[in-house]
Amino acid sequence: MSSNRPQKGYKAVSVSIPHVESFSLHTSDYASTTDSSTSSQFDAGEPIQINEGDDIIVNHSSELPYRLIENLGHGYSATVEKVEDTWTGCVYARKVFRIHGGHNKRRQVYENEVRIIRRLDPHHHVIQVFATYMAKRELGLMLTPVADSGDLGTFLEDFLDEMPRDSRKIRIINMAFGCLSSGLAFLHKQKGRHKDIKPGNILIHQETVVYTDFGYSFDYSSQNQSTTDGRPDSFTRKYCAPEVEDWAPRNSKSDIYSLGCVFLEMYASL
């Protein structure tokens, strides 16, 4: 790889997130930012009930009230599991960041995702954080909803393989054009850039679409503009704007370009 720009075929993943420093919360002072009832450490074996908005510290993840249902996927920074709360029966997507030695990158991605999603007003086209936890070398996000139809990429692949075409799925795709536009307009109005819009980061749930995976997103609420430059934190070449691949100055318009690429795939599937 060149020291100045990525080679063809290389999916860039940076070694630092320069914008994370603008946020105040760090896992090192996790307890001081939450109330005493949810940030205290629990004794081994003590049953734990987790409520919405809680930030829990436990000695081991086995103390959490979650039963694994299935593995949903994994990426560079985290794995995602479908779990059930054994107290309430509610189902969540648990995103787990395992921290070992020098993996500060994963800690930064985790902190960034928590902050951005929680700062946004609730929106039905944006994933929500139900609760978070810390367990020694493991950081976890409890996310909702759990997509009942997977991500948009898998949804479109399955749709193309079907004959005859399912009219319900055609309706979902047609509606998704407006829903994704609305969701992105909301994100930009809240002064956030997603930075990695692609079918794999869009969920299908109850016949509508939900943006997810905000670990590399950019919160510019404390700045006058959304423009950044230099090496991207992460991008997917197939869906990124030319200025992103060229490491040139880019802004929220790059999100719009990426969404346009997604729209082309959706339109081509119909």
C-alpha positions as CSV (number, residue, x, y, z in Angstrom):
1,M,0.0,0.0,0.0
2,S,1.2,3.5,-0.9
3,S,1.9,5.8,2.0
4,N,-0.2,8.5,0.3
5,R,-3.3,6.7,-1.1
6,P,-4.9,3.3,-1.1
7,Q,-4.1,0.8,-3.8
8,K,-6.9,-0.7,-5.9
9,G,-8.6,-3.6,-4.3
10,Y,-7.7,-2.5,-0.8
11,K,-10.5,-1.8,1.7
12,A,-9.1,0.9,3.9
13,V,-9.4,0.7,7.7
14,S,-7.6,3.4,9.6
15,V,-5.6,2.9,12.8
16,S,-7.2,5.9,14.6
17,I,-10.4,7.9,14.7
18,P,-9.3,11.5,14.9
19,H,-12.8,12.9,15.7
20,V,-13.4,10.7,18.8
21,E,-11.3,13.0,20.9
22,S,-14.1,15.6,20.7
23,F,-16.3,13.5,22.8
24,S,-16.2,13.5,26.6
25,L,-17.1,9.9,27.6
26,H,-14.4,7.3,27.8
27,T,-14.6,3.8,29.2
28,S,-12.0,4.6,31.7
29,D,-14.4,7.0,33.5
30,Y,-17.5,4.9,32.6
31,A,-18.7,4.6,36.2
32,S,-18.6,8.4,36.8
33,T,-20.9,9.1,33.9
34,T,-23.7,6.8,35.0
35,D,-25.9,6.7,38.1
36,S,-24.8,4.5,41.1
37,S,-27.5,1.9,40.6
38,T,-26.3,1.0,37.1
39,S,-22.6,1.6,37.2
40,S,-21.7,-0.4,40.3
41,Q,-20.0,-3.8,39.9
42,F,-22.2,-6.8,40.6
43,D,-21.1,-9.9,42.6
44,A,-20.7,-13.1,40.8
45,G,-23.9,-15.1,40.6
46,E,-26.2,-12.1,41.5
47,P,-29.1,-11.9,39.0
48,I,-29.1,-8.7,37.1
49,Q,-32.0,-6.8,35.6
50,I,-31.1,-4.3,33.0
51,N,-33.4,-1.4,32.1
52,E,-33.4,0.9,29.1
53,G,-30.6,3.5,29.3
54,D,-28.5,1.5,31.8
55,D,-24.7,1.3,31.6
56,I,-23.7,-1.8,33.5
57,I,-20.3,-2.9,34.9
58,V,-20.0,-6.6,35.7
59,N,-17.1,-8.9,36.6
60,H,-18.0,-11.3,33.8
61,S,-20.5,-11.3,30.9
62,S,-22.0,-14.6,32.3
63,E,-23.6,-12.4,35.0
64,L,-25.7,-10.7,32.3
65,P,-29.3,-11.9,31.8
66,Y,-28.9,-12.7,28.1
67,R,-29.4,-16.0,26.4
68,L,-27.7,-16.5,23.0
69,I,-30.2,-17.3,20.3
70,E,-27.9,-17.1,17.2
71,N,-24.9,-15.4,15.8
72,L,-25.9,-12.6,13.3
73,G,-22.5,-11.7,12.0
74,H,-19.1,-10.2,12.6
75,G,-16.8,-7.4,11.4
76,Y,-13.4,-5.9,11.9
77,S,-14.3,-4.4,15.3
78,A,-17.2,-6.4,16.7
79,T,-19.4,-9.5,16.6
80,V,-23.2,-9.3,16.6
81,E,-25.5,-11.8,18.3
82,K,-29.2,-12.2,18.7
83,V,-30.0,-12.6,22.5
84,E,-33.0,-12.9,24.7
85,D,-33.3,-11.1,28.1
86,T,-34.1,-14.0,30.5
87,W,-36.0,-11.6,32.8
88,T,-38.3,-10.0,30.3
89,G,-38.2,-12.2,27.2
90,C,-37.3,-9.2,25.0
91,V,-34.9,-9.8,22.2
92,Y,-31.9,-7.6,21.3
93,A,-29.0,-7.5,19.0
94,R,-25.9,-7.6,21.2
95,K,-22.8,-6.0,19.6
96,V,-19.7,-7.2,21.4
97,F,-16.3,-5.5,21.2
98,R,-13.5,-7.7,22.7
99,I,-10.6,-5.6,24.0
100,H,-7.2,-7.1,24.2
101,G,-3.9,-5.3,24.9
102,G,-3.4,-2.8,22.1
103,H,-7.0,-2.9,20.6
104,N,-7.7,0.7,21.6
105,K,-9.2,1.1,18.1
106,R,-12.2,-1.1,19.1
107,R,-12.7,0.8,22.3
108,Q,-12.8,4.1,20.3
109,V,-15.3,2.6,17.8
110,Y,-17.5,1.4,20.6
111,E,-17.4,4.8,22.4
112,N,-18.1,6.6,19.1
113,E,-21.2,4.4,18.3
114,V,-22.7,4.9,21.7
115,R,-22.4,8.6,21.6
116,I,-23.7,9.2,18.1
117,I,-26.8,7.0,18.5
118,R,-27.6,8.3,21.9
119,R,-27.2,11.9,20.8
120,L,-29.6,11.5,18.0
121,D,-33.3,11.9,18.7
122,P,-35.2,8.6,18.4
123,H,-36.1,7.9,14.8
124,H,-37.8,4.8,13.4
125,H,-35.2,4.5,10.6
126,V,-32.2,4.6,13.0
127,I,-31.1,1.8,15.3
128,Q,-31.4,2.5,19.0
129,V,-29.1,1.6,22.0
130,F,-31.2,-0.1,24.7
131,A,-28.3,-0.4,27.2
132,T,-24.5,-0.9,27.4
133,Y,-22.2,-3.0,29.6
134,M,-18.5,-3.4,30.4
135,A,-17.1,-6.8,31.5
136,K,-13.4,-6.8,31.9
137,R,-12.1,-7.2,28.3
138,E,-15.6,-7.0,26.7
139,L,-17.7,-4.0,25.8
140,G,-21.3,-4.5,24.7
141,L,-24.1,-2.6,23.1
142,M,-27.7,-3.9,23.4
143,L,-29.4,-2.7,20.2
144,T,-33.0,-2.6,19.1
145,P,-34.7,-3.6,16.9
146,V,-33.4,-7.0,15.8
147,A,-34.1,-7.2,12.1
148,D,-36.6,-9.8,11.3
149,S,-35.6,-9.9,7.6
150,G,-31.8,-9.4,7.9
151,D,-29.9,-6.7,6.1
152,L,-30.8,-5.0,2.8
153,G,-27.9,-6.7,0.9
154,T,-29.1,-10.2,1.8
155,F,-32.7,-9.2,1.3
156,L,-32.0,-8.1,-2.3
157,E,-29.9,-11.2,-3.1
158,D,-32.8,-13.5,-1.9
159,F,-35.3,-11.4,-3.8
160,L,-33.4,-11.8,-7.1
161,D,-33.3,-15.5,-6.7
162,E,-37.1,-15.8,-6.3
163,M,-39.4,-16.7,-9.1
164,P,-42.2,-15.6,-9.1
165,R,-41.3,-12.3,-7.3
166,D,-42.9,-11.8,-3.9
167,S,-45.3,-8.7,-4.1
168,R,-44.7,-8.0,-0.4
169,K,-40.9,-7.7,-1.0
170,I,-41.5,-5.5,-4.0
171,R,-43.6,-3.2,-1.8
172,I,-40.8,-3.1,0.8
173,I,-38.2,-2.1,-1.8
174,N,-40.4,0.6,-3.3
175,M,-41.1,2.1,0.1
176,A,-37.4,1.9,1.1
177,F,-36.5,4.7,-1.3
178,G,-38.5,7.3,0.6
179,C,-37.7,5.8,4.0
180,L,-33.9,5.8,3.5
181,S,-34.0,9.3,2.1
182,S,-36.0,10.4,5.2
183,G,-33.6,8.7,7.5
184,L,-30.5,10.2,6.0
185,A,-32.1,13.7,5.9
186,F,-32.8,13.2,9.6
187,L,-29.2,12.2,10.4
188,H,-27.8,15.2,8.5
189,K,-30.2,17.6,10.2
190,Q,-28.9,16.2,13.5
191,K,-25.4,17.0,12.3
192,G,-24.2,13.5,11.8
193,R,-22.4,11.7,8.9
194,H,-22.8,8.0,8.6
195,K,-19.7,7.6,6.4
196,D,-20.3,3.9,5.4
197,I,-23.8,3.6,3.9
198,K,-24.2,0.3,2.1
199,P,-26.8,-2.5,1.9
200,G,-25.0,-4.4,4.7
201,N,-25.5,-1.5,7.1
202,I,-29.3,-1.2,6.4
203,L,-31.6,-3.5,8.2
204,I,-35.1,-4.7,7.2
205,H,-37.5,-4.9,10.1
206,Q,-41.3,-5.1,10.0
207,E,-41.3,-4.2,6.3
208,T,-39.2,-1.0,6.8
209,V,-35.6,0.0,6.8
210,V,-33.2,0.9,9.6
211,Y,-29.8,2.5,9.4
212,T,-27.2,0.7,11.6
213,D,-23.5,0.5,12.3
214,F,-22.5,4.0,13.4
215,G,-19.0,3.0,14.8
216,Y,-17.2,5.1,12.2
217,S,-19.7,7.9,11.9
218,F,-18.9,11.5,12.5
219,D,-20.7,13.8,14.9
220,Y,-20.2,17.4,13.8
221,S,-22.7,19.0,16.1
222,S,-19.9,21.0,17.8
223,Q,-18.5,22.2,14.5
224,N,-19.7,24.5,11.7
225,Q,-19.3,22.0,8.9
226,S,-19.2,18.3,8.1
227,T,-16.0,18.4,6.0
228,T,-13.1,16.1,6.9
229,D,-10.0,15.1,4.9
230,G,-7.1,12.7,5.1
231,R,-7.3,8.9,5.4
232,P,-10.8,7.6,5.9
233,D,-11.6,5.7,9.1
234,S,-13.3,3.0,7.0
235,F,-15.0,2.8,3.7
236,T,-16.5,0.3,1.2
237,R,-15.1,1.0,-2.3
238,K,-18.2,-0.2,-4.1
239,Y,-20.4,2.5,-2.4
240,C,-18.0,5.3,-1.5
241,A,-17.9,8.7,-3.2
242,P,-14.8,9.3,-5.4
243,E,-13.5,12.0,-2.9
244,V,-13.5,9.3,-0.2
245,E,-11.4,6.9,-2.2
246,D,-9.1,9.7,-3.1
247,W,-8.7,10.8,0.5
248,A,-9.8,14.3,-0.6
249,P,-12.0,16.7,1.5
250,R,-15.5,15.2,1.8
251,N,-18.7,16.1,3.7
252,S,-22.3,14.9,4.1
253,K,-22.7,14.9,0.3
254,S,-20.6,11.7,0.3
255,D,-23.4,10.0,2.3
256,I,-25.8,11.0,-0.5
257,Y,-23.6,9.6,-3.1
258,S,-23.4,6.3,-1.2
259,L,-27.1,6.2,-0.8
260,G,-27.5,6.7,-4.6
261,C,-25.3,3.6,-5.2
262,V,-27.7,1.7,-2.9
263,F,-30.7,3.0,-4.8
264,L,-29.2,1.8,-8.1
265,E,-29.0,-1.7,-6.6
266,M,-32.5,-1.5,-5.3
267,Y,-33.9,-0.2,-8.7
268,A,-32.0,-2.9,-10.6
269,S,-33.5,-5.6,-8.6
270,L,-37.1,-4.6,-9.4
